[in-house]
Amino acid sequence: MKSSFWWSNAVVYQIYPRSFFDSNDDGEGDLKGISEKLPYVRDLGVDAIWLSPFYLSPNRDGGYDIADPRQVDPRIGTLKDVKELIDKAHALHLKVIFDVVPNHFSDQHHWFQEALVTPSGSAERQRFHFYPGKDAQHPPNNWISLFGGPAWTQVDDGEWYLHLFDSSQPDLNWSNPEVRHDFEKTLRYWLDLGVDGFRIDVAHGLAKEKIQSDHPNPQELSDALRLDVKMEVDKRNSLLASVPYFDREGVHEIYREWRKVFDTYEKPILSVAEAWVHPPARALRYIRSDELRQIFNFDLLIAPFDAQILYDSISSTLTLFETIDALPTWALSNHDSPRLASRVGSEPSARALALTVMALPGSMYIYQGQELGLPDAHLEDSEREDPVFIRTKGKQLGRDAARVPLPWRNGNKSFGFTRGKPWLPIPPEWDGLTVESQEKNPSSSLAFYRRIIAQRALLNNQESDFHWLARDLSHGLLAFQRGNISVYLNTSPLDATIELRLSEKIRLTSHSNNQIVDSLLTLVSGSCVWLEK
Ligand code: BGC
């Protein structure tokens, strides 16, 4: 029997503040806007919200470039707004988790500004990774930024600083105790205000090794880290097995320190690591009993809509977690990935996948707009802001298409998100996708998500053992049982309906044509059902 916490089987709703709801008509979402719309989130039936960063930031990387982690960005609100949001969420029985970004600061943070005006070797520079180059023109090593281009930028006196992401995001030096103390202050600051936990950005990146050595294959490594680049599996695996700046032993000591901080609070604190690690078993090291509580499992975020691949991924995750006292996490989309409906090719398939995953044990992370079945938005290049687009000179489009503001109401160009000009345009064809139109329609994606989240909650209340049912993966059929529910998913392409003899009845279906007549289930392609005896 596993220990049980509020997060063990929770559904967590990710809010990207800039695009959620604008209360002051400046075209960008804000904290007051989130507070105003919390009843909408509560009505979805989720257990918690995760807020992407709202801290002081020049916004070169959507707020993940933080100029002061203990200050609220005035464009998004005030400290009072944060407190009100937490209190209102709690009154609605929603837990609140914040994003923290320990790998880097913005170059606008006063520490970095001080580092720029102090000499090589100064205490100010030692908060970051400043090094002399190999020679006057060449950086200390050949690492490539995850956003494209070199991972080093040279400052006026000739030294270089490391940035795994944009040049405006200098990496912090976690072997410096001052960095650790400052971060502990940040964690306590928000915990004292009442937050229930943290999502830890780039949690696998804080410890760097071989910082003055070249990587033998920097371009190949950079491709291996990009999941949209096809590469032979063994080659990718061998490249990912030892990235000098990811998943190094040093990160664990940091999380053991954080856990001690969390444990000084009376309520249990959720800590969830955004850590891409390889091989997958290494993920468990982040959630050892004296470290963090959860680690994101990104397998389904990138898996195609294919029964065999879904089976492999779900079964290997569940097997991995059998041996430890924690449950897995599942995510089908987030602010860094394409919208689910676009990635799997259609809104019906997106529903089918969501219904499948909703039945799994563990916690489920949903990204705002996923419940509306939003696709990626079409944007003009001139509208894109993502540093990935800018640094790769348009070779990679980046993530803006999944960050377009939510459409709330019908009737005008900004769909009730703002009375100003939305910071990214909302596609005019989203009329039928607004919250307003979906709330009126019982067969909408929104109505579907409300139903499946409610049913999931009932399932979690039971002693719900999981096991695989007879499956026909090569024909696109995936089936499993959890508690008194059996789940059947048909991933086969168009018009390959599957028929099965069963003595159950349909509890939930992602497609209105699925039916059981005379004990014969008809499961249309790209759909899923939950059955019960
Ligand atoms: C965040 C991204 C961000 C990057 C750098 C990620 O993992 O989720 O949105 O660009 O970290 O902070």
Residues whose N, C-alpha, C, O or C-beta is under 5 A from the ligand:
A	BS01	BGC	D61 Y64 F165 D201 V202 D336
